[in-house]
Every structure is written in structure tokens, then in C-alpha cells.
Amino acid sequence: MRSGARALLWPAVATALAFALLVSLGAWQVRRLGEKEALIARVEARARAPAQPLPERSQWAATPSADYEFTHVQARGRYLQGRDALIFMKAPEGFGLEPGYMVATPFALSSGGALLVERGFVPASRVEDAAGRAPPSGEVEISGLLRAPQARNMFTPADAPERRIWYTRDPAAVAATLGLAEAAPFALTLEGPSSAGTNGFPRLVATAPEFPNNHLSYAFTWFSLAAALLVIFALFARGRLGRDA
């Protein structure tokens, strides 16, 4: 074996291993793309389906969040006045730049139990007007999408339950703070009718499910890196063999 070719042995082995790794990562992203597209189709069909009754209370604790997330439901009951919880959020699209809060109000179900209803967005500058955003009184029928609790991460600020301010959707924590008995472990993002108070807030936000789906671009990146690696190795090998010749 010529010295130049012999010198290429270990670089070739390393290149082959790195190439296999990059291709496997690209193939994994392709598989994830298929799974994500199937999930999106399933959830969008669930959200577009006609509104159905809430799950029975006996099923609440045992139902995984994946089985109800974005389910289109309707419910009858009455809002519990003066017991709003505020969930911090950036302004939804079409609401300007000022951040604010999702107003979540407990809803006493006619069938028993309580449900946290996300009634809409109020900007931070209008959040002190609690009387102006009071929900309608009396029994009403509402519809919307069921939403699971949101996960926290290391950057999520600590909640301030004494001020009824939260930084994630956490129906269990809100129910405990507000003293709600038999509260659902999920929330309902209101679709209608609007429950805006006399000051015009909170305003309904879009309830359509949105999922980031970047797996195709990730797959393209990994496959491109694999191809670039082969080109780089080919150029390196040609130069090494050329010097040896």
C-alpha cells in the first residue's frame, strides 16, 4: 500500500462513521416528519369536528392529555364572578405589541364540577379593571377547545398565586388557589360566545391548533452535511494522493 493511501485509512474510517451518523440523523428527522404530520392531521380533525359534550367527570383523572388536547367541546354552566386567574402571555397576532394576560375564569358546570375557561386576552395596561372585564351572569352555553396543562422550564418565572398571576396554564394550581372543588385537570379556550365585559375585554383569541413542524428542514440540513462531508473528504484525498504521486 502506497504511503499516501495508507495515510488515508483512518480519515476514511472517521469520514464513513460521521457520514453514517449524519445520514441516520436525517432519516430520523424524516420519520419524525411523518409522525408530526399524522399528529397535526389528527388534532386538526379533532378541532374541526362538531362540538361534543365534555368528558364525564369520572373520566377526567384517567384520560391522558394527548386524548383530549384540542378537542372541540361545549359546556353549560355559569361563570364564578370575581375569581379570575391571569396567565401571562405575549400579545396574540393582531393585538399589537403590548404583552398581557389570558383571563381564565372558573366555570361551574351544570352537570357538576368546575372548569377553567380561558376567556381571552387583556393587555397589561387594562388588567387592573377587574370589574370591567366581568363575565356574563347566569347560565350560559359555551364552546371551545380543551387544552392540557403547559410544561414549565428553567426560564419560566415563578407564579404569583397571591396576585392570581401564573406564567403557564396550570388548572390544578389555579383550582387549588381559588378553592375550586372537583375541578377539571384541563382548561377550555373559549371559542364563543364572547364573554367580554363592559370595557370590551377580554377579547377572544384564535383557537386553531398550531404546531411547529421543522423536521423537513432539519432532515435537509443533516443530508446536506453528509454530502458536504463526502465532498470534503474527496478533495482531501485527491490532494493527499496528488502530493504522494
C-alpha positions in Angstrom: 0.0 0.0 0.0 1.4 3.4 -1.0 2.1 5.8 1.9 -0.5 8.3 0.7 -3.2 5.7 0.5 -2.2 4.3 3.9 -2.4 7.7 5.4 -6.0 8.0 4.2 -7.1 4.9 6.1 -8.1 6.5 9.4 -9.5 9.6 7.9 -11.7 7.4 5.6 -12.9 5.4 8.6 -13.7 8.6 10.5 -15.5 10.0 7.5 -17.5 6.8 7.0 -18.6 6.9 10.6 -19.5 10.6 10.5 -21.4 10.1 7.2 -23.4 7.2 8.7 -24.3 9.3 11.7 -25.4 12.3 9.6 -27.5 10.1 7.3 -29.1 8.3 10.3 -30.0 11.7 11.8 -31.5 12.8 8.5 -33.5 9.6 8.3 -34.7 10.0 11.9 -36.0 13.5 11.0 -37.8 12.1 8.0 -39.6 9.6 10.3 -40.4 12.4 12.8 -41.8 14.4 9.9 -44.3 11.6 9.2 -45.2 11.3 12.8 -45.7 15.1 13.2 -47.8 15.3 10.0 -50.0 12.5 11.3 -50.3 14.2 14.7 -51.2 17.5 13.1 -53.9 15.9 10.9 -55.4 14.1 13.9 -55.5 17.2 16.0 -56.9 19.4 13.3 -59.6 16.9 12.6 -60.4 16.8 16.3 -60.6 20.7 16.5 -62.7 21.0 13.4 -65.2 18.3 14.4 -68.6 19.4 15.7 -68.6 20.3 19.4 -69.2 17.4 21.7 -70.1 17.3 25.4 -67.3 17.4 27.9 -65.9 14.1 29.1 -67.7 12.6 32.1 -66.2 13.7 35.4 -65.4 10.1 36.2 -63.0 10.1 33.2 -61.2 13.3 33.9 -58.4 11.9 36.0 -57.8 8.8 33.9 -57.7 10.5 30.5 -54.3 11.2 29.1 -53.8 14.8 27.8 -53.0 13.5 24.3 -56.5 12.1 24.1 -58.3 15.4 24.7 -55.9 18.2 23.6 -57.7 20.5 21.2 -60.9 18.5 21.4 -63.9 20.7 20.3 -66.4 20.7 23.2 -69.4 22.5 24.5 -70.5 23.0 28.1 -73.3 24.6 30.1 -73.0 26.4 33.4 -72.2 29.8 34.9 -69.1 31.8 35.5 -67.9 32.3 39.0 -67.7 36.1 39.3 -64.6 37.9 40.7 -62.4 34.8 40.7 -60.2 35.4 37.6 -56.8 33.9 37.2 -54.3 35.8 34.9 -51.9 33.8 32.7 -49.1 35.9 31.3 -48.6 35.8 27.6 -47.3 37.9 24.7 -49.8 39.7 22.6 -51.6 37.4 20.1 -51.3 38.1 16.4 -53.5 41.2 15.6 -53.4 42.5 19.2 -50.4 44.9 18.9 -47.2 44.6 20.7 -48.1 45.1 24.4 -48.0 41.8 26.4 -50.8 41.0 28.7 -52.7 38.1 30.2 -55.1 35.3 29.2 -58.1 35.8 31.5 -59.1 32.4 32.9 -62.3 32.3 34.9 -63.7 29.3 36.7 -66.9 28.0 35.3 -69.4 26.0 37.4 -70.7 23.2 35.2 -74.4 22.5 35.3 -73.5 18.8 35.4 -71.3 19.3 38.5 -67.6 20.2 38.9 -65.7 23.2 37.7 -63.8 24.1 34.5 -61.2 26.8 34.0 -62.3 28.8 30.9 -59.7 30.9 29.1 -61.9 33.8 28.0 -59.4 35.8 26.0 -56.6 38.3 26.1 -56.4 41.6 28.1 -53.3 43.9 27.7 -51.3 44.6 30.8 -52.4 48.3 30.8 -56.0 47.2 31.2 -55.6 44.3 33.6 -56.5 46.3 36.7 -60.1 46.9 35.5 -61.4 43.7 37.0 -65.0 45.0 37.2 -64.9 46.0 33.5 -63.9 42.5 32.3 -66.5 40.7 34.4 -68.1 37.8 32.6 -71.9 37.5 31.9 -74.0 36.3 34.8 -76.5 33.5 34.8 -76.4 30.1 33.0 -74.8 30.1 29.5 -73.6 27.6 27.0 -70.1 27.9 25.7 -67.9 26.1 23.3 -64.1 25.9 22.7 -61.1 23.7 22.6 -59.8 21.6 25.5 -56.2 22.4 26.5 -53.8 20.5 28.6 -51.5 22.0 31.3 -48.4 23.7 30.0 -45.0 22.4 30.9 -42.5 24.7 32.7 -38.8 25.1 32.0 -35.9 26.6 33.7 -36.7 30.1 32.3 -40.3 30.1 33.4 -40.8 32.8 36.2 -42.3 31.7 39.5 -46.0 32.1 39.7 -47.6 34.7 42.0 -50.8 33.0 43.2 -51.3 35.6 45.9 -51.8 38.0 43.0 -53.6 35.4 40.9 -50.9 35.6 38.2 -49.5 32.5 36.5 -46.9 32.0 33.8 -48.2 28.7 32.5 -51.6 27.1 32.1 -51.9 25.1 35.3 -55.5 24.2 36.0 -54.7 22.2 39.1 -52.7 25.0 40.7 -55.3 27.6 39.8 -58.1 25.4 41.2 -56.2 25.0 44.5 -55.6 28.7 44.8 -59.2 29.6 44.0 -60.6 26.8 46.2 -62.4 25.0 43.4 -63.8 21.6 44.3 -63.9 18.8 41.6 -62.1 20.9 39.1 -61.2 19.5 35.7 -57.4 18.9 35.1 -57.7 20.7 31.7 -58.8 24.1 30.6 -61.1 25.3 27.8 -60.0 28.0 25.4 -63.2 29.9 24.6 -64.4 29.9 21.1 -67.7 31.6 21.7 -69.8 33.3 22.6 -67.6 36.2 23.6 -67.6 36.9 27.4 -66.1 40.4 27.1 -67.1 42.8 29.9 -68.2 46.4 29.7 -64.7 47.5 28.8 -64.5 45.2 25.8 -62.0 42.8 27.3 -61.0 40.1 27.4 -61.0 39.6 23.6 -61.2 36.1 22.1 -58.0 34.8 20.6 -57.7 32.3 17.8 -58.2 28.7 19.0 -56.8 26.9 15.9 -54.0 24.4 16.9 -50.5 25.4 15.8 -47.6 23.0 15.8 -44.0 23.8 14.8 -43.0 21.4 12.0 -39.4 21.9 11.0 -38.4 18.3 10.5 -38.1 18.6 6.7 -35.6 21.4 7.0 -33.7 19.5 9.7 -33.6 16.4 7.5 -32.3 18.5 4.6 -29.6 20.0 6.8 -28.3 16.6 8.0 -28.3 15.1 4.5 -26.6 18.2 3.2 -23.9 17.9 5.8 -23.4 14.3 4.9 -23.0 15.2 1.2 -20.6 18.0 2.1 -18.6 15.7 4.2 -18.1 13.3 1.3 -17.0 16.2 -1.0 -14.5 17.5 1.6 -13.0 14.0 2.0 -12.8 13.6 -1.7 -10.9 16.8 -2.1 -8.7 16.0 0.8 -7.9 12.5 -0.6 -7.2 13.9 -4.1 -4.8 16.4 -2.7 -3.0 13.8 -0.5 -2.7 11.3 -3.3 -1.6 14.0 -5.7 1.3 15.0 -3.3 2.3 11.4 -3.0 2.4 10.9 -6.8 
